[in-house]
Amino acid sequence: MSLCTLILVDDHPLMRDALRNLFDAEPGFQVLGEASEGAEAVQKCLELDPDVVLMDIRMPGMDGIEATAQIVQQAPRSKVLALTTFSTLEYVVPALRAGASGYLVKDARHEEIVSAVLQVREDEMTLSQSVANSLANNVLGDVPVPSVRRSRSATPSTPPAAPAAASQQSFVPDLTARELETLRWIAKGLNNNEIADQMKVSHGSVKAYVSQLCDKLGARDRVQVLIAGIQSGLVEPELTEDLTQ
């Protein structure tokens, strides 16, 4: 696999130093640059074309949410992974709506941050567990989210069933059987490779189904696909440790 290139965005030099040291010690990563506020991050992204931008949210000047929106618009190849102290929905939801491909809190373990960066580069969704639970609770109207029900060693063999009641929803998109199955596996927490194994199709086919889901659900990425699927009553989330790390 080719080098994963990064830009580190945080207004605290010590945090940027810690992240640089982390990725300098990891094979397969290259830190292209750093920024201390949003406008600088956008400019660095346009100049350096990184695979992933690790983005703090609260910074002086342009904040991370506005910077994320501009990067998604002006440099769409680069993925943004929010890495911040704040895990409340008042920060999470605007960041995801702006186009962030994932959201981690800064107490994440080093290996979780590394794994999240690689997942984001491959168009996979990644959320800290506390963030994922809060987001799902909010989408479902404060219904408690079940605890983790799967590990890598216990991948389910059948797709989850659709929710029993999908009425009272104003918009239910017309999905093909394959698209709906893909959506249900996403809600189960599987990544593209795992979905391909379960559906007995290629990784490229799964990426195509996800792209079609984005088009039909008006979503930018897997995070928004899942949210739209829940809001449409098509699926219920079954968040897992792998998804939420």
PEMO-V914634 format. One record per residue. RES is the residue in one letter. SS is DSSP state (2 for helix, 1 for strand, 0 for the rest). PHI is phi as a letter, one per 30 degrees, with the letter a starting at -180 (NA if undefined). PSI is psi in whole degrees, -180 to 180 (none if undefined). Layout:
res=(RES/RES)
ss=(SS/SS)
phi=(PHI/PHI)
psi=(PSI/PSI)
This chain:
res=(M/S/L/C/T/L/I/L/V/D/D/H/P/L/M/R/D/A/L/R/N/L/F/D/A/E/P/G/F/Q/V/L/G/E/A/S/E/G/A/E/A/V/Q/K/C/L/E/L/D/P/D/V/V/L/M/D/I/R/M/P/G/M/D/G/I/E/A/T/A/Q/I/V/Q/Q/A/P/R/S/K/V/L/A/L/T/T/F/S/T/L/E/Y/V/V/P/A/L/R/A/G/A/S/G/Y/L/V/K/D/A/R/H/E/E/I/V/S/A/V/L/Q/V/R/E/D/E/M/T/L/S/Q/S/V/A/N/S/L/A/N/N/V/L/G/D/V/P/V/P/S/V/R/R/S/R/S/A/T/P/S/T/P/P/A/A/P/A/A/A/S/Q/Q/S/F/V/P/D/L/T/A/R/E/L/E/T/L/R/W/I/A/K/G/L/N/N/N/E/I/A/D/Q/M/K/V/S/H/G/S/V/K/A/Y/V/S/Q/L/C/D/K/L/G/A/R/D/R/V/Q/V/L/I/A/G/I/Q/S/G/L/V/E/P/E/L/T/E/D/L/T/Q)
ss=(0/0/0/1/1/1/1/1/1/0/0/0/2/2/2/2/2/2/2/2/2/2/2/2/0/0/0/0/1/1/1/1/1/1/1/0/0/2/2/2/2/2/2/2/2/2/2/2/0/0/0/1/1/1/1/0/0/0/0/0/0/0/0/2/2/2/2/2/2/2/2/2/2/2/0/0/0/0/1/1/1/1/1/1/0/0/0/0/2/2/2/2/2/2/2/2/2/2/0/0/0/1/1/1/1/0/0/0/0/2/2/2/2/2/2/2/2/2/2/2/2/0/0/0/0/1/1/0/2/2/2/2/2/2/2/2/2/2/2/0/0/0/0/0/0/0/0/0/0/0/0/2/2/2/0/0/0/0/0/0/0/0/0/0/0/0/0/0/0/0/0/0/0/0/0/0/2/2/2/2/2/2/2/2/2/2/2/2/0/0/0/2/2/2/2/2/2/2/2/0/0/0/2/2/2/2/2/2/2/2/2/2/2/2/2/2/2/0/0/0/0/2/2/2/2/2/2/2/2/2/2/0/0/0/0/0/0/0/0/0/0/0/0/0/0)
phi=(NA/d/e/c/c/b/b/c/b/a/d/c/e/d/d/d/d/d/d/d/d/d/d/d/d/c/d/j/b/b/d/d/a/b/b/c/a/d/d/d/d/d/d/d/d/d/d/c/h/d/d/b/c/d/c/d/c/c/b/d/i/d/d/d/d/d/d/d/e/d/d/d/d/c/b/d/d/d/c/c/c/d/b/b/d/c/c/d/d/d/c/d/d/d/d/d/d/d/k/d/d/a/b/c/c/d/d/d/d/e/d/d/d/d/d/d/d/d/d/d/d/c/i/c/d/b/b/d/e/d/d/d/d/d/d/d/e/d/d/d/i/i/d/e/d/e/d/e/b/a/b/e/d/b/d/d/c/b/d/d/d/d/e/d/b/c/d/i/c/d/b/b/d/d/c/d/e/d/d/d/d/d/d/d/d/e/d/d/j/d/d/d/d/d/d/e/d/d/d/h/b/d/e/d/d/d/d/d/d/d/d/d/d/e/d/d/c/i/c/c/a/d/e/d/e/d/d/d/d/d/d/d/i/d/b/b/d/b/d/b/d/d/d/c/c)
psi=(141/164/140/115/145/153/135/124/113/142/-5/115/-35/-36/-43/-40/-42/-42/-41/-44/-39/-50/-26/-30/-9/126/145/6/149/121/115/-28/177/158/150/-5/171/-46/-40/-37/-43/-45/-44/-38/-42/-36/-39/-17/61/161/-44/140/120/116/120/159/-55/114/156/155/-138/127/176/-26/-48/-40/-41/-47/-41/-38/-44/-38/-42/-25/66/-17/-32/133/144/127/112/132/104/169/-25/125/6/156/-23/-20/-40/-51/-49/-35/-44/-38/-31/-18/7/138/-4/167/114/148/156/-6/7/146/158/-45/-29/-40/-45/-47/-40/-40/-44/-39/-44/-42/-31/21/29/150/139/127/142/149/-44/-37/-46/-43/-44/-42/-46/-41/-42/-44/-38/3/43/24/129/138/131/155/171/133/7/149/172/-30/-4/55/131/152/-11/145/149/148/159/154/148/-37/114/19/-178/10/136/-20/119/110/155/99/147/166/-41/-41/-43/-40/-42/-45/-40/-34/-37/-45/-26/-16/10/147/178/-41/-42/-40/-42/-42/-44/-37/-5/45/175/160/-39/-36/-41/-43/-37/-42/-41/-42/-41/-38/-41/-45/-48/-30/0/37/156/-31/-175/-36/-50/-30/-47/-45/-47/-38/-39/-46/-31/-7/15/-29/165/141/142/80/142/167/-41/-39/-37/16/none)
